[in-house]
Amino acid sequence: MSEWADEHRVLDPVFSNGGGPWKTSHVPYLREIMDSAVRRWVRRITVVGPTQIGKTEAANNLLGYFIHQQPSPCMLVMPRNYDVKLACKRRIKPMILASPALANELTEQKHDFATREIAFKRSILYLRSAQSPADLAAVPVRIILGDETEKWPEWSGSEASPLSLVMERTRTFYDYLVVLTSTPRFRNGVIVREFERGDQRRYHMRCPSCGAFQCFTWKQVKWDSARFTTGAQMSAARDAWYECPHCQHHIDDRAKRHMVDGGVWVPKSWDAQEWIDRGQKEDRAEHRSYHLWAAYSPWLTWWKIVAKYLEAKDDPSELMNFVNSWLAEVWEDRVDDTASESVAACIDQDRKSGEVPDEVMVLTAAVDVQKDRIEWMVQGWGVDEESWVIGAGATTSWEELGDTLFRSAFGRRKLRVRACVVDSRYRRDEVLEFVRRFDPIARMIAGVEREMPVPFATIKLDKHPRTGAPLPRGLTIWTVHVAWFKDLVASRIAKAVTEPESKVGRIHLPKDLTESFLQQLSSEHKVRERSGSRTKMRWVLKPGQARNEAWDLLVYNAAVARVIRVDSLRSPEREPEFHRRPSRPPVPSRSQVRPRSSTRLGLIGGGFGQLLE
């Protein structure tokens, strides 16, 4: 498709910057997105991006290609009827008339060149509004392009959602294609959900200094924040740069252009170099999803992005526009956070991994199973749920994991893991086999979100083959209310700053944990999400964060500690009188026993009083 656009597509000078022939080399990050549309195995493409980065023109290229090269019934879906008329007037008709290859596809009938339908010699293009279910359900189409899907109306309950109606139109075509593009707004929006259902590709480039692969992130855009505090100051100075997270090299705008020219799209679950060496050859993804933000634009410099941020940072409405339309991230009304400063305050500068303090009485472990590795963490617990991270690591072998957690002892006192939970989201068959081997110490866990504040519940997996009744000693999966425990762990991490003298619930980290591990401990924040009239609190990844395994392991350890009642641990010297086991009362002698002629009340009263004494 990119080759077709370079040869046939002409930009109208009225509605584009200068007009003239389309050149994919000006926007190299759009090449794979366009070419994906003509891969025979691709069925869905989702593009999350900012405004004014070229995604609309790339969508126009898609329509032009299928009109000219693969004549098919196509449909462009816009949020409102007004948007349909505007798109037809300023996008579709100028594109067709400016490109000879497309103009030649028009019929000689004037009524075929209408606002809601454009009939060509070999195909037809429908222009529809997402506000009208009847319009979306009227005709079968092979190619669907949904633009600004985040502004589509929400599901009302009386009709199916616009996206569901759109998907129904493709049922009769085995080689259908659905392309959705939009800037994001909120986490529960259409474009964000569709992006997360795809393979979540991001554009990776090599640093011109160290050669390390990376994708641009907002937190690495740097400037002298002490000197430049307003957009006007930044516009006058024009002094901003991008800092490589690997070698701290300053990347200016000229170097940025060369980086973008040599970039590659990489799915979330792949390493960039591994993807280039092996993954691209095996790429058969049916749903490709892409994320872009303003940094990749050839028309924006670093200082312009910083100036826009400085203009918007003190106004919530302007800041929301910057987050949505420039960073292409969801706007989140933040409620709670795990700050990196609090995580740093939890580090013990005199303790290394593997060392077990004398205060530790019980060890627990948590395992987070990923597609390509197994992450683990061992945590020690003492009185008042004070805890110490003893060690953490990753492996690809279940046998090695069993040796580390269950066949090894920790510290000079040779403590062993008392209980371990294993996340069961991925590779469940392997998890089941592992848990059965080390039952009852190892237990399966599944994180859930509940409306009711119930910390955890159990589900019996093993049942009688004939009656279906749960087996008394069968395997159990523990469902954990993760939001409840995330609140708990976040409050404990914050105590390192807010209550530095308190030991109740305090979390201690060894000094030799990796920087990546520490960043993961502050990788999520709690936000308020709105859907219609409903409001919901959720813990979600912070923008720019890709991994959160360390945070999950800390949360799972807190859960298993509550399961085995670590909160009931008491030290002997601090144990209250009523917690101590009472001494056995002396056996009364025969002479002390009341005669049987006493009333029953007297026997009961006398005997109970003597026992208390």
For each residue, the residues with C-beta under 8 A, 3 or more apart:
1: 4 5 34 35 37 38 61 62 65
2: 5 6 24 30 31 34 35 61
3: 6 7
4: 1 7 8 9 61 64 65 68 69
5: 1 2 8 9 22 24 34 61 64 65
6: 2 3 9 21 22 23 24
7: 3 4
8: 4 5 64 68 99 100 101 102
9: 4 5 6 21 22 60 61 64 95 99
10: 19 20 21 22 98 99 100
11: 15 16 18 19 20 21 22 57 98
12: 15 16 19 94 95 97 98
13: 16 18 19 20
14: 19 94
15: 11 12 90 91 94
16: 11 12 13 19 57
17: 299
18: 11 13
19: 10 11 12 13 14 16 98
20: 10 11 13
21: 6 9 10 11
22: 5 6 9 10 11 57 61
23: 6 26
24: 2 5 6 27 28 30 31 34
25: 28 261
26: 23 298
27: 24 30 31 53 54 58 298
28: 24 25 31 260 261 263
29: 32 33 203 260 263 265 292 296
30: 2 24 27 33 34 54 55 58
31: 2 24 27 28 34 35
32: 29 35 36 265 290
33: 29 30 36 37 45 47 55 58 265 290
34: 1 2 5 24 30 31 37 58 61 62
35: 1 2 31 32 38 39
36: 32 33 39 42 45 288
37: 1 33 34 42 45 62 65 177 179
38: 1 35 65 70
39: 35 36 42
40: 175
41: 284 285 286
42: 36 37 39 45 177 285 286 287 288
43: 176 177 178 286 287
44: 177 178 179 180 194 198 286 287 288
45: 33 36 37 42 177 178 179 180 287 288 289 290
46: 179 180 181 191 194 195 197 198 287 288 289 290
47: 33 55 58 179 180 181 182 289 290 292
48: 182 183 184 191 192 195 289 290 291 292 328
49: 53 55 181 183 290 291 292 293 328
50: 53 183 292 293 294 297 325 326 327 328
51: 183 325 326
52: 297 299
53: 27 49 50 292 294 296 297
54: 27 30 57 58 297
55: 30 33 47 49 58 59 181 292
56: 59 60 91 147 181
57: 11 16 22 54 60 61
58: 27 30 33 34 47 54 55 61 62
59: 55 56 62 63 145 147 179 181
60: 9 56 57 63 64 91 92 95
61: 1 2 4 5 9 22 34 57 58 64 65
62: 1 34 37 58 59 65 66 143 145 179
63: 59 60 66 67 74 76 92 95 125 143 145
64: 4 5 8 9 60 61 67 68 95 96 99 101 102
65: 1 4 5 37 38 61 62 68 69 70
66: 62 63 69 70 71 72 74 123 143
67: 63 64 71 74 102 105 120 123 125
68: 4 8 64 65 71 101 102 105
69: 4 65 66
70: 38 65 66
71: 66 67 68 120 122 123
72: 66 123 141 142 143
73: 123 124 126 139 140 141 142 143
74: 63 66 67 123 124 125 126 141 142 143 144 145
75: 125 126 127 128 139 141 143 144 145 166 169
76: 63 84 87 92 125 126 127 128 145 147
77: 128 129 130 136 144 145 146 147 152 162 166
78: 83 84 87 127 128 129 130 147 148
79: 83 129 130 131 148 149 151 152 153
80: 83 84 129 130 131 151
81: 84 85 129 131 132
82: 85 86
83: 78 79 80 86 87 129 148
84: 76 78 80 81 87 88 115 116 127 128 129
85: 81 82 88 89 115
86: 82 83 89 90 91
87: 76 78 83 84 90 91 92 127 147
88: 84 85 91 92 93 115 116 118 127
89: 85 86 93 115
90: 15 86 87 94
91: 15 56 60 86 87 88 94 95
92: 60 63 76 87 88 95 96 118 125 127
93: 88 89 96 97 113 118
94: 12 14 15 90 91 97 98
95: 9 12 60 63 64 91 92 98 99 102
96: 64 92 93 99 102 103 105 106 118
97: 12 93 94 103
98: 10 11 12 19 94 95
99: 8 9 10 64 95 96 102 103
100: 8 10 103 104
101: 8 64 68 104 105
102: 8 64 67 68 95 96 99 105 106
103: 96 97 99 100 106
104: 100 101
105: 67 68 96 101 102 120 121 122 123
106: 96 102 103 112 113 120 121
107: 112 119 120 121
108:
109: 112 113 119
110: 113
111: 114
112: 106 107 109 117 118 119 120
113: 93 106 109 110 118 119
114: 111 117 118
115: 84 85 88 89 127
116: 84 88 126 127 128
117: 112 114 124 125 126 127
118: 88 92 93 96 112 113 114 124 125 127
119: 107 109 112 113 124
120: 67 71 105 106 107 112 123 124 125
121: 105 106 107
122: 71 105
123: 66 67 71 72 73 74 105 120
124: 73 74 117 118 119 120
125: 63 67 74 75 76 92 117 118 120
126: 73 74 75 76 116 117 139 141
127: 75 76 78 84 87 88 92 115 116 117 118
128: 75 76 77 78 84 116 132 135 136
129: 77 78 79 80 81 83 84 132 135
130: 77 78 79 80 136 146 149 152 153 162
131: 79 80 81 153
132: 81 128 129 135 136
133: 136 137 159 160 162 165
134: 137 138
135: 128 129 132 138
136: 77 128 130 132 133 162 165 166 169
137: 133 134 165 168 169
138: 134 135
139: 73 75 126 169
140: 73 169 170 171 172 173
141: 72 73 74 75 126 144 169 170 173
142: 72 73 74 170 173 175 176 177
143: 62 63 66 72 73 74 75 176 177 179
144: 74 75 77 141 166 169 170 176 177 178 179
145: 59 62 63 74 75 76 77 179 181
146: 77 130 149 152 163 166 178 179 180 181 182
147: 56 59 76 77 78 87 181 182
148: 78 79 83 151 152 181 182 183
149: 79 130 146 152 163 180 181 182 189 190 191 194
150: 182 183 184 185 189 190 191 192
151: 79 80 148 182
152: 77 79 130 146 148 149 162 163 190
153: 79 130 131 156 162
154: 161 531 532
155: 159 160 161
156: 153 159
157:
158:
159: 133 155 156 165
160: 133 155 164 165 168
161: 154 155 164 165
162: 77 130 133 136 152 153 165 166
163: 146 149 152 166 167 180 190 194
164: 160 161 167 168
165: 133 136 137 159 160 161 162 168 169
166: 75 77 136 144 146 162 163 169 170 178
167: 163 164 170 171 178
168: 137 160 164 165 171
169: 75 136 137 139 140 141 144 165 166
170: 140 141 142 144 166 167 173 176 178
171: 140 167 168
172: 140
173: 140 141 142 170 176
174:
175: 40 142
176: 43 142 143 144 170 173
177: 37 42 43 44 45 142 143 144
178: 43 44 45 144 146 166 167 170
179: 37 44 45 46 47 59 62 143 144 145 146
180: 44 45 46 47 146 149 163 190 191 194
181: 46 47 49 55 56 59 145 146 147 148 149 191
182: 47 48 146 147 148 149 150 151 189 190 191
183: 48 49 50 51 148 150 191 324 325 328
184: 48 150 189 191 192 324 328 329 330
185: 150 189 324 330 331
186: 189 192 330 331 332 529 530 531
187: 192 330 332 527 529 538 540
188: 192 193 529 531
189: 149 150 182 184 185 186 192 193 330
190: 149 150 152 163 180 182 193 194
191: 46 48 149 150 180 181 182 183 184 194 195
192: 48 150 184 186 187 188 189 195 196 330
193: 188 189 190 196 197
194: 44 46 149 163 180 190 191 197 198 289
195: 46 48 191 192 198 200 289 291
196: 192 193 200 289
197: 46 193 194 287 289
198: 44 46 194 195 201 285 287 288 289
199: 267 268 269 285 287 288 289
200: 195 196 267 268 289 291
201: 198 265 266 267 268 288 289 290 291
202: 215 265 266 268 290 291
203: 29 215 216 260 263 264 265 266 290 292 296
204: 213 214 215 263 264 265 266 272
205: 213 214 215 216 259 260 262 263 264
206: 211 212 213 259 262
207: 210 211 212 214 244 246 247 249 251 259
208: 249 251 255 258 259
209: 244 247 249
210: 207 244 246 247 249
211: 206 207
212: 206 207 244 246 247
213: 204 205 206 266 271 272 273
214: 204 205 207 217 244 245 246
215: 202 203 204 205 266
216: 203 205 220 242 293 295 296
217: 214 220 245 544
218: 221 293 295 327 543 544
219: 544
220: 216 217 242 243 244 245
221: 218 240 241 242 243 295 302 305 306
222: 240 241 242 243 250
223: 228 234 239 240 241 302 303 306
224: 227 228 239
225: 228 229
226:
227: 224 233 237
228: 223 224 225 233 234 237 239 306 310
229: 225 233 310
230: 233 234 310 311
231: 234 235 307 308 309 310 311
232: 235 236 307
233: 227 228 229 230 236 237 310
234: 223 228 230 231 237 238 239 240 303 306 307 310
235: 231 232 238 303 307
236: 232 233
237: 227 228 233 234 303
238: 234 235 301 303
239: 223 224 228 234 303
240: 221 222 223 234 301 302 303 305 306
241: 221 222 223 250 251 252 302
242: 216 220 221 222 250 251 252 256 295 302
243: 220 221 222 248 249 250 251
244: 207 209 210 212 214 220 247 248 249 251
245: 214 217 220 248
246: 207 210 212 214
247: 207 209 210 212 244
248: 243 244 245
249: 207 208 209 210 243 244
250: 222 241 242 243
251: 207 208 241 242 243 244 255 256 259
252: 241 242 255 256 302
253: 256 257 301 302
254: 257 258
255: 208 251 252 258 259
256: 242 251 252 253 259 260 295 302
257: 253 254 260 261 298
258: 208 254 255 261 262
259: 205 206 207 208 251 255 256 262 263
260: 28 29 203 205 256 257 263 296 298
261: 25 28 257 258
262: 205 206 258 259
263: 28 29 203 204 205 259 260
264: 203 204 205 272 275 276 280
265: 29 32 33 201 202 203 204 290
266: 201 202 203 204 213 215 270 271 272 275 279
267: 199 200 201 270 275 279 285
268: 199 200 201 202 546
269: 199 371 372
270: 266 267 274 275 279
271: 213 266 274 275
272: 204 213 264 266 275 276
273: 213 276 277
274: 270 271 277 278 279
275: 264 266 267 270 271 272 278 279 280
276: 264 272 273 279 280
277: 273 274
278: 274 275 281 282
279: 266 267 270 274 275 276 282 283
280: 264 275 276 283
281: 278
282: 278 279
283: 279 280
284: 41
285: 41 42 198 199 267 288
286: 41 42 43 44
287: 42 43 44 45 46 197 198 199
288: 36 42 44 45 46 198 199 201 285
289: 45 46 47 48 194 195 196 197 198 199 200 201
290: 32 33 45 46 47 48 49 201 202 203 265
291: 48 49 195 200 201 202 328
292: 29 47 48 49 50 53 55 203 296 328
293: 49 50 216 218 296 326 327 328 329
294: 50 53 297 300 305 326 327 328
295: 216 218 221 242 256 300 302 305
296: 29 53 203 216 260 292 293
297: 50 52 53 54 294 300
298: 26 27 257 260
299: 17 52
300: 294 295 297 304 305
301: 238 240 253 304 305
302: 221 223 240 241 242 252 253 256 295 305 306
303: 223 234 235 237 238 239 240 306 307
304: 300 301 307 308
305: 221 240 294 295 300 301 302 308 309 326
306: 221 223 228 234 240 302 303 309 310
307: 231 232 234 235 303 304 310 311
308: 231 304 305 311 312 322 326
309: 231 305 306 312 313 322 326
310: 228 229 230 231 233 234 306 307 313
311: 230 231 307 308 318
312: 308 309 315 318 319 321 322
313: 309 310 319 322
314: 319
315: 312 318 319
316: 319 320
317: 320 321
318: 311 312 315 321 322
319: 312 313 314 315 316 322 323
320: 316 317 323 324 331
321: 312 317 318 324 325 326
322: 308 309 312 313 318 319 325 326 327
323: 319 320 326 327 329 330 331 543
324: 183 184 185 320 321 327 328 329 330 331
325: 50 51 183 321 322 328
326: 50 51 293 294 305 308 309 321 322 323
327: 50 218 293 294 322 323 324 543
328: 48 49 50 183 184 291 292 293 294 324 325
329: 184 293 323 324 543
330: 184 185 186 187 189 192 323 324 543
331: 185 186 320 323 324
332: 186 187 525 527 528 529 540
333: 527 528 529 530
334: 337 525 526 527 528
335: 525 526 527 528 537
336: 487 490 525 526
337: 334 490 522 525 526
338: 342 343 489 490 493 494 521 522 523 524 525 551
339: 342 343 494 497 522
340: 343 344 518 519 522
341: 344 345 497
342: 338 339 345 346 493 494 496 497 522
343: 338 339 340 346 347 493 509 518 521 522
344: 340 341 347 518
345: 341 342 496 497 500
346: 342 343 493 496 506 507 508 509
347: 343 344 508 509 510 511 513
348: 351 388 508 509 510 511
349: 511
350: 511
351: 348 355 357 388 508 510 511
352: 355 510 511 512
353: 389 390 391 392 510 512 513
354: 390 391 410 411 510
355: 351 352 390 411 510
356: 360 363 380 388 390 410 411 412 413 415
357: 351 360 380 382 388 508
358:
359: 382 383 386 388
360: 356 357 363 380 381 382 388 390 411 415
361: 380 381 382 383 569
362: 380 381 418 561 564 566 569
363: 356 360 378 379 380 381 390 410 415 416 417 418
364: 378 379 381 417 418 419 420 557 560 561 564 566
365: 376 377 378 379 405 417 419 420 421 557 560
366: 376 377 379 420 421 422 423 552 553 554 556 557 560
367: 374 375 376 401 405 420 421 422 423 553 556
368: 374 375 376 423 549 552 553 556
369: 374 375 422 423 424 425 426 427 430 431
370: 373 374 375 426 549
371: 269 426 427
372: 269 396
373: 370 394 395 396
374: 367 368 369 370 394 395 396 397 398 401
375: 367 368 369 370 392 393 394 549 550 553
376: 365 366 367 368 392 393 394 395 401 404 405 553
377: 365 366 389 391 392 550 553 554 557
378: 363 364 365 389 390 391 392 405 410 417
379: 363 364 365 366 387 388 389 390 554 557 561
380: 356 357 360 361 362 363 387 388 389 390 410 415
381: 360 361 362 363 364 385 386 387 561 566 569
382: 357 359 360 361 385 386 387 388 569
383: 359 361 386 503 569 570 571 574
384: 503 504 505 569
385: 381 382 504 505 561 566 567 569
386: 359 381 382 383 503 504 505 506 508
387: 379 380 381 382 492 505 506 507 508 557 561
388: 348 351 356 357 359 360 379 380 382 507 508 510
389: 353 377 378 379 380 392 507 508 509 510 513 554
390: 353 354 355 356 360 363 378 379 380 410 411 510
391: 353 354 377 378 410 510
392: 353 375 376 377 378 389 513 517 550 553
393: 375 376 404
394: 373 374 375 376
395: 373 374 376 400 401 404
396: 372 373 374 400
397: 374 400 401
398: 374 401 402 430 433 434
399: 402 403
400: 395 396 397 403 404
401: 367 374 376 395 397 398 404 405 434
402: 398 399 405 406 407 434 437 438
403: 399 400 406 407 408
404: 376 393 395 400 401 407 408
405: 365 367 376 378 401 402 408 417 420
406: 402 403 416 417 420 438 441 442
407: 402 403 404
408: 403 404 405 416
409: 414 415 416
410: 354 356 363 378 380 390 391 414 415 416 417
411: 354 355 356 360 390 414 415
412: 356
413: 356
414: 409 410 411
415: 356 360 363 380 409 410 411
416: 363 406 408 409 410
417: 363 364 365 378 405 406 410 420 441
418: 362 363 364 441 564
419: 364 365 441 443 560 563 564
420: 364 365 366 367 405 406 417 438 441 442 443 560
421: 365 366 367 442 443 444 445 478 556 557 559 560 563
422: 366 367 369 431 434 435 442 443 444 445
423: 366 367 368 369 426 431 445 446 447 552 556
424: 369 428 431 432 444 445 446 477
425: 369 428 446 447
426: 369 370 371 423
427: 369 371 430 431
428: 424 425 431 432
429: 432 433
430: 369 398 427 433 434
431: 369 422 423 424 427 428 434 435 444
432: 424 428 429 435 436 444 461 475
433: 398 429 430 436 437
434: 398 401 402 422 430 431 437 438 442
435: 422 431 432 438 439 442 443 444 475
436: 432 433 439 475
437: 402 433 434 442
438: 402 406 420 434 435 441 442
439: 435 436 442 443 475
440: 443
441: 406 417 418 419 420 438
442: 406 420 421 422 434 435 437 438 439
443: 419 420 421 422 435 439 440 476 477 478 560 563
444: 421 422 424 431 432 435 461 475 476 477 478
445: 421 422 423 424 477 478 479 480 556 559 560
446: 423 424 425 477 478 479 480
447: 423 425 479 480 482 552
448: 479 480 481 482
449: 481 482 483 538
450: 453 454 481 483 484
451:
452:
453: 450 481 484
454: 450 457 481
455: 480 481 484 485 559 562
456: 478 479 480 481 559 562 563
457: 454 478 479
458: 476 477 478 479
459: 476 477 479
460: 463 470 471 474 475 476
461: 432 444 474 475 476 477
462: 470 471 474 475
463: 460 467 468 469 470 471 474
464: 467 468 469 470 471
465:
466:
467: 463 464
468: 463 464
469: 463 464
470: 460 462 463 464 474
471: 460 462 463 464 474
472:
473:
474: 460 461 462 463 470 471
475: 432 435 436 439 444 460 461 462
476: 443 444 458 459 460 461
477: 424 443 444 445 446 458 459 461
478: 421 443 444 445 446 456 457 458 559 563
479: 445 446 447 448 456 457 458 459
480: 445 446 447 448 455 456 485 556 559
481: 448 449 450 453 454 455 456 484 485
482: 447 448 449 485 486 539 555
483: 449 450 486 487 537 538 539
484: 450 453 455 481 487 488
485: 455 480 481 482 488 489 555 556 558 559 562
486: 482 483 489 490 524 526 539 555
487: 336 483 484 490 491 526
488: 484 485 491 492 558
489: 338 485 486 492 493 507 551 554 555 558
490: 336 337 338 486 487 493 494 526
491: 487 488 494 495 505
492: 387 488 489 495 505 506 507 558
493: 338 342 343 346 489 490 496 507 521
494: 338 339 342 490 491 497 498
495: 491 492 498 499 500 502 504 505 506 507
496: 342 345 346 493 500 506 507
497: 339 341 342 345 494 500
498: 494 495
499: 495 502
500: 345 495 496 497
501:
502: 495 499 505 506
503: 383 384 386 506
504: 384 385 386 495
505: 384 385 386 387 491 492 495 502
506: 346 386 387 492 495 496 502 503
507: 346 387 388 389 489 492 493 495 496 554
508: 346 347 348 351 357 386 387 388 389
509: 343 346 347 348 389 513 518
510: 347 348 351 352 353 354 355 388 389 390 391 513
511: 347 348 349 350 351 352
512: 352 353
513: 347 353 389 392 509 510 517 518
514: 517 518
515: 518 519
516: 519 520 547
517: 392 513 514 520 521 550
518: 340 343 344 509 513 514 515 521 522 550
519: 340 515 516 522 523 545
520: 516 517 523 545 547 548 549 550 551
521: 338 343 493 517 518 550 551 554
522: 337 338 339 340 342 343 518 519 542 551
523: 338 519 520 541 542 545 547 548 550 551
524: 338 486 539 540 541 542 545 548 551
525: 332 334 335 336 337 338 539 540 542
526: 334 335 336 337 486 487 490 537 538 539 540
527: 187 332 333 334 335 537 538 540
528: 332 333 334 335 535 536 537
529: 186 187 188 332 333 535 536 537 538
530: 186 333 534 535 536
531: 154 186 188 534 536
532: 154
533:
534: 530 531
535: 528 529 530
536: 528 529 530 531
537: 335 483 526 527 528 529
538: 187 449 483 526 527 529
539: 482 483 486 524 525 526
540: 187 332 524 525 526 527
541: 523 524 545 546 548
542: 522 523 524 525 545
543: 218 323 327 329 330
544: 217 218 219
545: 519 520 523 524 541 542 548
546: 268 541
547: 516 520 523 550
548: 520 523 524 541 545 551 552
549: 368 370 375 520 552 553
550: 375 377 392 517 518 520 521 523 547 553 554
551: 338 489 520 521 522 523 524 548 554 555
552: 366 368 423 447 548 549 555 556
553: 366 367 368 375 376 377 392 549 550 556 557
554: 366 377 379 389 489 507 521 550 551 557 558
555: 482 485 486 489 551 552 558 559
556: 366 367 368 421 423 445 480 485 552 553 559 560
557: 364 365 366 377 379 387 421 553 554 560 561
558: 485 488 489 492 554 555 561 562
559: 421 445 455 456 478 480 485 555 556 562 563
560: 364 365 366 419 420 421 443 445 556 557 563 564
561: 362 364 379 381 385 387 557 558 564 566 567
562: 455 456 485 558 559 565 566 567
563: 419 421 443 456 478 559 560
564: 362 364 418 419 560 561
565: 562 568
566: 362 364 381 385 561 562 569
567: 385 561 562
568: 565
569: 361 362 381 382 383 384 385 566
570: 383 574 575 576 579
571: 383 574 575
572: 575
573:
574: 383 570 571
575: 570 571 572 579 580
576: 570 579 580
577: 580
578:
579: 570 575 576
580: 575 576 577
581:
582:
583:
584:
585: 610 611
586:
587:
588: 592 593 610
589: 592 593
590: 593
591:
592: 588 589 610
593: 588 589 590
594: 598 602 603 606 607
595: 598
596:
597:
598: 594 595 602 603 606
599: 602 603
600: 603 604
601: 604 605
602: 594 598 599 605 606
603: 594 598 599 600 606 607
604: 600 601 607 608
605: 601 602 608 609
606: 594 598 602 603 609 610
607: 594 603 604 610 611
608: 604 605 611 612
609: 605 606 612 613
610: 585 588 592 606 607 613
611: 585 607 608
612: 608 609
613: 609 610
